[in-house]
Amino acid sequence: MYDADELEEIRESREEWASETLDPVLESHGERKERFATVSNHEVDRLYTPEDVADLDYEEDLGLPGEPPYTRGPYPTMHRGRTWTMRQFAGFGTAEETNERFHYLIDEGQTGLSTAFDMPSLMGIDSDHPMAEGEVGKEGVAVDTLRDMEILFDGIDLADVSTSFTINPSAPVVYAMYVALADRQGVPRDEIKGTLQNDMLKEFIAQKEWVVPPEPSLDIVTDTIEFAVEETPQVYPVSISGYHIREAGSTAAQEAAFTLADGFAYVEDCLDRGLDIDEFGPLLSFFFNSHNSLFEEVAKFRASRRVYSRIMDEWYDADSDAAKRLKFHTQTAGQSLTAQQPLNNVVRVTIQALAGVLGGTQSLHTNSYDEALALPSKEAVRVALRTQQIIAEESGAADIVDPLGGSFAVETLTDEMEAEIMEYIEEIRELGDGSVRDGVLEGIDQGYFHREIQDAAYEYQQRVDAGEETVVGVNEYAMDEDTSVDILEVDEEVEQRQRERLQQVKAERDDDAVEAALDDLEATIEAGENVMPAVVDAVKAYATMGEIMNVFEDQHGRYRNAAALAN
């Protein structure tokens, strides 16, 4: 971008500035600290100039928005055309209570629904299971059968709303319930819209919610992708999630690298299934965390798009732009929220949300200020949503496509982030002898990902404990007085009400139809066929979440973490 003579002039000017302007100030005043670094401990320079981006090729490395390598955004108009989907996470208690929250958020201007499930539902067990005791409806909504899904979306036309489901081991069952509900509403399957998290690889890497082992889990995810291509082409059947990897303590580069590697593992599995990359590729979506270091996060998002585009093209021969275009949802960093002085979290979330917008996200969830204490209250949810609306309507951040593009600092950080991401991906590929999929599976088996994340988390906590990393209200600017806020409390009677409804469904359903549907699912698994049609039939017969997941467990066995057992 600059010729050699120009760069030499800039270099000389910088040296002159350092000696005549900078050094006297450093000698008399110094700087706030000896070392400046991001949350990920990536050291940043005092100043960036064209020297730092001298090797940047504009066409190859940046390009234009909506064109490869998509560094500047996946679409040409980005948020000038339409703002990102404002998709606040919601779910608690029973389906009735969450349905009320859904309607409240829609009335307040939310443009997409995002469903949180309770722990029993996430783990694929029913509300009347002994292990569900005390957990029903506590961390999200309880969903046992299609009846709960019918109530959850009462008064909501599936043709008019895009819905995200944050669920993994039992994701195929929830997906089947949504498809069955659309059939009941008379909405054609190819018109329903939404996103299923359904990212089992990241569960084995970070979040650790699983039922069956990694390889059959991967097969089931591929089943859902194949089913979506054929039946629900506006539903993203997997949201490949770095969010939980980051929440577990990874650095920004680890989050991006491990997430992209998981995505490429799914790509390779689909290709082995015989699927066309230009058909299934556009249905892959991603989910990233946005943390406190604004410029690092923007660089992470931009670098991830560039890496994804190039690898989909060069390694997997994708032809269509849609298959090479990285699309992602962003959620602000839950691990950054503090129980101390919780209103400070409004500021943290605003900065993190702004990073997501400046980095070109397609949808966004802003955490509520009270989430370090409990499920979010109505007031806190409203403030979180208003944060997005103010960024969209008042800040001007949505008016310029890739507004930080061309910044010497941001372009340098993007290049550095890309290099670190690729180093990790190549290392994972080597673990699999040239296959990213096999490398991810091998990395899970060897505990590679656990070690990398654990080391990063430990190093960060050491910096906090030493005061090198400031957490306002915790290790600096602490207050003695009470700064607590009113929190949402889930009624203890929720569990009883949910169990009573489950008993009623079991009493009213056709037991022979349930048994036949479960037998058909078992036969489908044994035959190695796509399980989704059989799961849809099972939920339509009102088989429960636990009954369906038990079939998978009986056929594939239950996963035990080898690394944990060894310890």
C-alpha positions in Angstrom: 0.0 0.0 0.0 3.0 2.2 0.4 6.2 2.3 -1.7 9.7 1.9 -0.2 10.5 5.6 -0.3 7.3 6.5 1.5 7.9 3.9 4.2 11.4 5.2 4.7 10.1 8.7 5.2 7.6 7.4 7.7 10.3 5.4 9.5 12.5 8.5 9.8 9.6 10.6 11.0 8.7 8.1 13.7 12.3 7.9 14.9 12.4 11.7 15.1 9.1 11.8 16.9 10.3 9.2 19.4 13.5 11.1 20.3 12.1 14.7 20.2 8.5 14.4 21.3 8.0 11.1 23.0 11.1 10.6 25.1 10.9 13.9 27.0 7.3 13.0 28.0 8.3 9.5 29.1 11.2 10.8 31.1 9.0 13.4 33.0 5.7 11.5 33.2 6.1 7.9 32.2 3.1 5.8 31.3 0.4 4.2 33.3 2.1 0.8 33.3 5.2 -0.9 31.9 3.3 -3.3 29.7 0.0 -2.9 27.8 -1.9 -6.0 26.7 -5.3 -7.3 25.8 -7.5 -9.5 27.9 -5.8 -12.4 26.1 -2.4 -11.1 27.2 -1.5 -10.1 23.6 0.9 -7.2 23.9 -0.1 -4.0 22.0 2.3 -1.3 20.8 2.1 2.3 21.8 1.6 3.4 18.2 0.9 1.8 14.8 1.9 3.3 11.5 2.0 2.2 7.8 5.2 0.4 8.6 3.2 -2.2 10.5 1.0 -2.9 7.5 3.6 -2.6 4.8 3.0 -6.1 3.5 -0.8 -5.7 3.4 -2.3 -6.5 0.0 -5.6 -4.6 -0.1 -7.3 -6.9 -2.7 -6.0 -10.1 -1.3 -6.2 -9.4 2.5 -9.1 -6.9 2.8 -11.1 -6.7 -0.4 -14.5 -5.1 -0.4 -17.6 -5.9 1.8 -19.6 -8.8 0.4 -16.6 -10.2 -1.6 -13.9 -12.7 -0.6 -12.0 -12.8 1.7 -14.9 -11.0 3.5 -12.5 -9.3 6.0 -14.6 -6.2 5.7 -17.9 -8.0 6.1 -20.0 -10.8 4.6 -22.5 -8.5 2.9 -22.0 -5.3 0.8 -24.2 -3.0 2.8 -23.9 -4.6 6.2 -25.8 -2.7 8.9 -26.7 0.1 6.5 -29.0 -2.4 4.8 -30.5 -3.9 8.0 -29.2 -3.9 11.5 -28.1 -7.2 13.1 -30.8 -9.4 14.6 -31.4 -8.4 18.2 -31.8 -11.8 19.8 -32.0 -11.7 23.6 -31.6 -15.1 25.3 -34.8 -15.9 27.3 -36.1 -18.9 29.1 -37.1 -19.8 32.7 -39.6 -21.8 34.6 -42.4 -23.4 32.5 -43.3 -22.9 28.9 -46.1 -20.5 29.9 -43.7 -18.2 31.8 -41.2 -18.2 28.9 -43.9 -17.6 26.4 -44.9 -14.5 28.3 -41.3 -13.3 28.2 -41.1 -14.0 24.5 -44.2 -11.8 23.9 -42.7 -9.1 26.1 -39.5 -9.0 24.2 -41.3 -8.9 20.8 -43.4 -6.0 22.1 -40.2 -4.2 23.2 -38.7 -4.4 19.7 -36.7 -7.6 19.7 -36.3 -9.0 16.2 -35.5 -12.6 17.0 -36.2 -15.2 19.7 -33.4 -17.1 21.6 -34.4 -20.0 23.8 -32.6 -21.0 27.0 -33.4 -24.5 28.4 -33.1 -25.8 31.9 -30.3 -28.3 32.7 -32.5 -31.5 32.6 -33.6 -30.5 29.0 -30.1 -29.7 28.0 -28.9 -33.1 29.2 -31.8 -35.0 27.6 -33.6 -36.1 30.8 -37.2 -35.6 31.7 -38.5 -33.4 34.5 -39.6 -36.4 36.6 -36.1 -38.0 36.5 -34.4 -38.2 39.9 -31.4 -36.3 38.5 -33.8 -33.4 37.5 -34.8 -32.7 41.1 -34.2 -29.1 42.1 -33.2 -28.1 38.5 -36.5 -27.9 36.7 -36.9 -24.5 35.1 -34.0 -23.0 37.1 -31.6 -22.1 34.3 -34.0 -22.0 31.4 -37.3 -23.4 30.3 -38.3 -27.0 30.9 -39.2 -28.9 27.7 -40.2 -32.5 28.0 -42.6 -33.1 25.1 -44.1 -31.5 22.1 -46.9 -30.2 24.4 -44.3 -27.8 26.0 -43.2 -26.6 22.6 -46.8 -25.9 21.7 -47.3 -23.8 24.8 -43.9 -22.1 24.4 -44.9 -20.7 21.0 -48.5 -20.1 21.7 -49.6 -17.0 19.8 -46.4 -16.9 17.8 -46.5 -17.6 14.1 -43.4 -19.6 13.1 -43.6 -18.1 9.7 -43.0 -14.7 11.1 -40.2 -15.3 13.6 -36.6 -16.5 13.6 -35.9 -18.6 16.7 -32.5 -19.7 18.1 -32.3 -22.8 20.4 -29.3 -23.0 22.7 -29.1 -26.8 23.2 -26.7 -29.5 22.3 -26.9 -33.2 23.2 -30.7 -33.1 22.9 -30.7 -30.6 20.0 -32.1 -33.1 17.5 -35.2 -33.6 19.7 -35.8 -29.9 20.1 -35.3 -29.4 16.3 -37.8 -32.2 15.7 -40.3 -30.5 18.0 -40.0 -27.2 16.2 -40.5 -28.9 12.8 -43.5 -30.8 14.2 -44.9 -27.6 15.6 -44.6 -26.0 12.2 -46.4 -28.9 10.6 -49.2 -28.5 13.2 -49.4 -24.7 12.5 -49.5 -25.4 8.7 -46.3 -23.5 8.1 -44.3 -25.2 5.3 -41.0 -26.5 6.5 -39.0 -24.5 4.0 -40.4 -21.3 5.5 -39.4 -21.8 9.1 -36.3 -19.8 10.2 -33.9 -20.2 13.1 -30.7 -21.5 14.4 -29.9 -24.7 16.4 -26.8 -24.6 18.4 -26.2 -28.3 18.2 -22.4 -28.0 18.4 -21.3 -31.2 20.1 -17.6 -30.9 19.4 -17.3 -27.8 21.5 -19.2 -29.7 24.3 -16.3 -32.2 24.5 -13.8 -29.3 24.3 -15.3 -26.9 26.8 -18.9 -26.9 28.0 -19.1 -30.6 28.8 -22.7 -31.4 28.3 -22.9 -34.7 26.5 -24.7 -38.0 26.3 -23.2 -40.2 23.6 -19.4 -40.3 22.7 -17.8 -37.8 20.2 -18.0 -39.9 17.0 -21.7 -40.8 17.1 -22.4 -37.3 18.3 -20.7 -36.0 15.2 -22.7 -38.4 13.0 -26.0 -37.0 14.6 -24.9 -33.4 13.9 -24.3 -34.4 10.3 -27.8 -36.0 10.2 -29.3 -32.6 11.2 -27.3 -30.8 8.6 -28.4 -33.2 5.9 -32.0 -33.0 7.0 -31.9 -29.1 7.0 -30.6 -29.0 3.5 -33.5 -31.2 2.3 -36.4 -30.0 4.6 -35.7 -26.7 6.3 -33.2 -24.6 4.2 -33.8 -21.4 6.2 -32.8 -23.1 9.5 -29.1 -23.1 10.5 -28.8 -26.7 11.8 -25.6 -26.0 13.8 -24.1 -22.9 15.4 -20.5 -23.6 15.8 -19.7 -22.1 19.1 -16.6 -20.4 20.3 -18.6 -18.6 23.0 -18.3 -21.4 25.6 -14.6 -22.0 24.7 -14.0 -18.4 25.6 -16.1 -18.6 28.7 -14.0 -21.6 29.8 -11.0 -19.3 29.8 -9.4 -19.4 26.4 -7.7 -16.5 24.7 -9.4 -14.8 21.7 -7.1 -16.6 19.2 -7.8 -20.0 20.8 -11.6 -19.3 20.7 -11.4 -18.4 17.0 -9.1 -21.3 16.1 -10.8 -24.0 18.0 -14.2 -22.9 16.7 -13.1 -22.7 13.1 -11.5 -26.1 13.5 -14.8 -27.6 14.8 -16.5 -26.0 11.8 -14.0 -27.6 9.4 -14.5 -30.9 11.1 -18.3 -30.7 10.4 -17.4 -29.8 6.8 -15.2 -32.9 6.4 -17.8 -35.1 7.9 -20.5 -33.8 5.6 -18.2 -34.2 2.6 -17.6 -37.8 3.6 -21.4 -38.2 3.7 -21.5 -37.2 0.1 -23.1 -33.8 0.7 -22.4 -30.9 -1.7 -20.4 -28.2 0.1 -22.2 -25.5 -1.9 -25.5 -26.8 -0.6 -24.7 -27.3 3.1 -22.0 -24.7 3.5 -24.4 -21.8 3.5 -26.3 -23.4 6.4 -23.3 -23.4 8.7 -23.3 -20.6 11.2 -21.0 -19.5 14.0 -21.3 -18.1 17.5 -18.6 -16.0 19.1 -17.9 -14.3 22.4 -17.2 -10.6 22.6 -14.9 -9.6 25.5 -13.6 -6.4 26.9 -10.6 -5.6 24.6 -12.5 -3.8 21.9 -9.8 -3.8 19.2 -8.8 -7.4 19.8 -12.3 -8.5 19.4 -12.8 -6.6 16.2 -9.6 -8.1 14.9 -10.7 -11.6 15.9 -14.0 -11.3 14.0 -12.3 -9.9 10.8 -9.5 -12.4 10.9 -12.0 -15.3 11.4 -13.9 -14.3 8.3 -10.6 -14.2 6.3 -9.4 -17.6 7.5 -12.8 -19.2 6.9 -13.1 -17.9 3.4 -9.6 -19.0 2.3 -9.8 -22.5 3.8 -13.3 -23.2 2.5 -12.0 -22.2 -0.9 -8.5 -23.7 -0.9 -8.9 -26.8 1.2 -12.5 -27.8 0.5 -13.1 -26.4 -3.0 -16.2 -24.4 -2.2 -17.4 -22.5 -5.2 -20.3 -20.4 -4.0 -19.8 -17.2 -2.2 -22.5 -18.3 0.3 -20.4 -21.3 1.3 -17.3 -19.2 1.9 -19.0 -16.4 3.8 -18.6 -16.7 7.6 -21.8 -15.6 9.3 -22.0 -15.4 13.1 -24.0 -14.5 16.2 -22.2 -12.7 19.0 -22.9 -12.7 22.8 -21.2 -10.4 25.2 -18.9 -12.0 27.7 -20.7 -13.7 30.6 -17.4 -14.4 32.4 -16.7 -10.6 32.5 -19.8 -9.8 34.5 -19.3 -9.2 38.3 -21.6 -9.7 41.2 -19.9 -6.7 42.8 -21.4 -3.4 41.7 -23.6 -5.1 39.1 -24.6 -1.9 37.3 -21.0 -1.6 36.1 -21.9 -4.6 33.9 -24.0 -2.2 31.7 -20.8 -0.4 30.6 -18.9 -3.7 30.0 -21.8 -5.1 27.9 -22.0 -1.8 25.9 -18.3 -2.0 25.0 -18.5 -5.7 24.1 -21.7 -5.1 22.0 -20.0 -2.3 20.2 -17.1 -4.6 19.4 -19.5 -7.1 17.9 -21.1 -4.4 15.8 -17.8 -2.9 14.6 -16.6 -6.4 13.8 -19.6 -7.1 11.6 -21.8 -9.5 13.5 -25.1 -10.8 12.0 -27.0 -11.1 15.3 -26.3 -10.1 18.9 -27.2 -11.0 22.5 -26.4 -8.4 25.2 -26.1 -9.9 28.6 -28.2 -8.4 31.4 -26.4 -6.6 34.3 -27.7 -9.0 36.9 -26.7 -12.3 35.2 -23.8 -12.8 37.6 -26.4 -13.2 40.3 -29.4 -14.9 38.7 -31.5 -15.3 35.6 -32.1 -11.8 34.2 -35.0 -9.7 35.5 -37.4 -7.9 33.2 -35.8 -4.6 33.9 -32.3 -5.9 33.2 -33.4 -7.6 30.0 -34.9 -4.3 28.8 -31.7 -2.4 29.5 -29.7 -5.0 27.6 -32.0 -4.7 24.6 -32.0 -0.9 24.8 -28.2 -1.1 24.7 -28.4 -2.7 21.3 -31.0 -0.3 20.1 -29.0 2.8 21.2 -25.9 1.4 19.4 -28.0 0.8 16.3 -30.1 4.0 16.3 -28.0 6.7 18.1 -24.2 5.9 17.9 -23.6 5.9 14.2 -21.6 2.7 14.5 -24.1 0.9 12.1 -23.8 3.6 9.5 -20.4 2.8 8.0 -19.3 -0.6 6.7 -16.2 -1.9 8.5 -15.5 1.6 10.1 -12.2 0.4 11.6 -10.9 -1.0 8.4 -7.7 0.6 7.4 -6.7 1.5 10.9 -3.0 0.7 11.2 -3.7 -0.8 14.7 -6.7 -2.9 13.7 -5.2 -4.2 10.5 -2.0 -5.2 12.4 -4.0 -6.9 15.1 -6.1 -8.7 12.4 -2.9 -10.0 10.7 -1.4 -11.1 14.0 -4.7 -12.8 15.0 -4.9 -14.6 11.6 -1.4 -15.9 12.0 -2.1 -17.2 15.5 -5.4 -18.8 14.4 -3.7 -20.6 11.5 -0.9 -21.9 13.7 -3.5 -23.6 15.9 -5.5 -25.0 13.0 -2.4 -26.4 11.4 -1.4 -28.0 14.7 -4.9 -29.6 15.0 -4.7 -30.8 11.4 -1.4 -32.4 12.2 -3.0 -34.3 15.1 -5.3 -35.8 12.5 -2.6 -36.6 9.9 -4.0 -34.1 7.5 -7.7 -34.2 8.6 -9.1 -31.4 10.8 -12.0 -33.6 11.8 -9.7 -36.4 12.9 -7.4 -33.9 14.6 -10.3 -32.4 16.6 -11.4 -35.9 17.7 -7.8 -36.8 18.6 -7.4 -33.5 20.4 -10.5 -34.3 22.5 -9.2 -37.8 23.3 -5.8 -36.5 24.3 -7.0 -33.6 26.3 -5.2 -31.1 24.0 -8.0 -28.5 24.1 -8.5 -28.8 27.8 -4.9 -28.2 28.5 -4.6 -25.2 26.2 -7.7 -23.6 27.7 -6.8 -24.4 31.3 -3.4 -22.9 30.9 -4.8 -19.7 29.4 -7.4 -19.4 32.2 -4.8 -20.0 34.9 -2.5 -17.3 33.4 -5.4 -14.8 33.3 -6.3 -15.4 36.9 -2.7 -15.0 38.0 -2.7 -11.6 36.3 -5.9 -10.6 38.1 -4.6 -11.8 41.4 -1.4 -9.9 40.9 -3.2 -6.7 40.0 -1.8 -6.7 36.4 -5.4 -7.1 35.1 -7.9 -4.6 36.6 -11.4 -5.7 37.2 -13.3 -2.6 38.3 -15.2 -3.1 41.6 -13.3 -6.4 42.3 -9.6 -5.8 42.6 -9.8 -2.0 42.1 -12.4 0.6 43.1 -14.2 -1.9 45.5 -17.0 -0.6 47.7 -18.1 -1.6 51.2 -21.7 -0.6 50.9 -24.4 -2.9 49.5 -24.7 -2.6 45.7 -27.0 -5.5 45.2 -30.0 -5.3 42.8 -33.4 -7.1 42.8 -33.2 -10.4 41.1 -35.5 -12.9 39.4 -36.5 -15.9 41.5 -38.0 -19.0 40.0 -41.1 -20.2 41.9 -40.3 -23.5 43.7 -43.7 -24.8 42.5 -42.5 -24.8 38.9 -41.0 -28.3 39.2 -44.3 -29.7 40.5 -46.4 -28.0 37.8 -44.0 -29.3 35.1 -44.1 -32.8 36.4 -47.9 -32.8 36.6 -48.1 -31.7 32.9 -45.7 -34.5 31.9 -47.8 -37.0 33.8 -50.9 -35.7 32.0 -49.2 -36.0 28.6 -48.2 -39.6 29.3 -51.7 -40.5 30.5 -53.3 -39.0 27.3 -51.0 -40.2 24.6 -51.2 -43.4 22.6 -48.6 -45.7 24.3 -48.6 -48.1 21.3 -47.8 -45.2 18.9 -44.9 -44.1 21.2 -43.5 -47.5 21.5 -43.6 -48.0 17.7 -42.0 -44.7 17.1 -39.1 -45.4 19.5 -38.7 -48.9 18.0 -38.5 -47.2 14.5 -35.8 -44.8 15.8 -33.8 -47.7 17.2 -34.0 -49.5 13.9 -33.0 -46.3 12.0 -29.9 -46.0 14.2 -28.9 -49.6 13.7 -29.3 -49.2 9.9 -27.0 -46.2 9.9 -29.7 -44.0 8.3 -30.5 -40.3 9.0 -32.3 -40.2 12.4 -34.2 -36.9 12.0 -37.3 -38.2 10.3 -37.7 -40.9 13.0 -37.2 -38.3 15.8 -39.9 -36.1 14.2 -42.3 -39.0 14.2 -41.4 -39.8 17.8 -42.1 -36.3 19.1 -45.4 -36.2 17.1 -46.4 -39.2 19.1 -45.5 -37.3 22.3 -42.5 -39.4 23.2 -40.6 -37.5 25.8 -37.1 -36.0 25.6 -35.8 -38.6 27.9 -37.3 -41.5 26.1 -35.8 -40.4 22.8 -32.4 -39.7 24.2 -32.4 -43.1 26.0 -32.6 -44.7 22.6 -29.5 -42.9 21.5 -27.7 -43.8 24.7 -28.7 -47.5 24.4 -27.4 -47.6 20.9 -24.2 -45.6 21.3 -23.4 -45.9 25.0 -22.8 -43.0 27.3 -19.6 -40.9 27.0 -17.2 -40.9 29.9 -14.4 -38.2 29.9 -11.2 -40.3 29.6 -9.1 -37.4 30.9 -11.3 -36.9 33.9 -11.4 -40.6 34.7 -7.5 -40.7 34.5 -7.3 -38.0 37.1 
